[in-house]
Amino acid sequence: MVEDSFAGDSWIQGAKYNSETQRMQIYLGGSEVYECEGVDSNTWSEFKRADSKGKYFNKYIRGQFNSSSI
């Protein structure tokens, strides 16, 4: 399994990504975990580099991938 992660900011507390399954888990404030399927490695890399993880998430990830709260 190939996995990558980072610590986030105030709203998005962290995230991890599995490049083999193309699944990303985003840890939100309030202990909510949001899982997205079919996330390509380019989107993950851009998300990690974004100055504001929350803004990037809302603009490029939310509603773009099959996702659910887990």
Secondary structure, 3 states (H helix, E strand, C coil): CCEEEEECCCCEEEEEEECCCCEEEEEECCCEEEEEECCCHHHHHHHHHCCCHHHHHHHHHCCCCEEEEC
